[in-house]
Amino acid sequence: MDYFSSHLTSLRQEISDLRDLNVRYLEQAEHTPLEQTASDVRSNRLLQIMRELSGMRNCPPDSKVWWDKLASR
C-alpha cells in the first residue's frame, strides 16, 4: 500500500502544479501558439489523471491483481 499512497501524493502534486500553470495562463491577455499548445497538453494530462483516479476507485480488493492489470497497459 506504500506505493499506492506515494502515487496519490505524486498525482496531487502534479494536479497542483498544473492548476498553478493554468492560473498563470488565464491571467495573460494574449497567448502564443506555444502557450496554447502547452495549455492543451495540460488539459489532456488532467483528463488522463481523472481517468486514472477513476480506475483506482474501481480496483479489485487484491492490490496485486490491480497493479498487474495496470502494468499490462
Buried (B, 14 or more C-beta within 10 A) or exposed (E): EEEEEEEEEEBEEEBEEBEEEBEEBEEEEEEEEEEEEBBEEBEEEBEEBEEEEEEBEEBEEEEEEBBEEEEEE
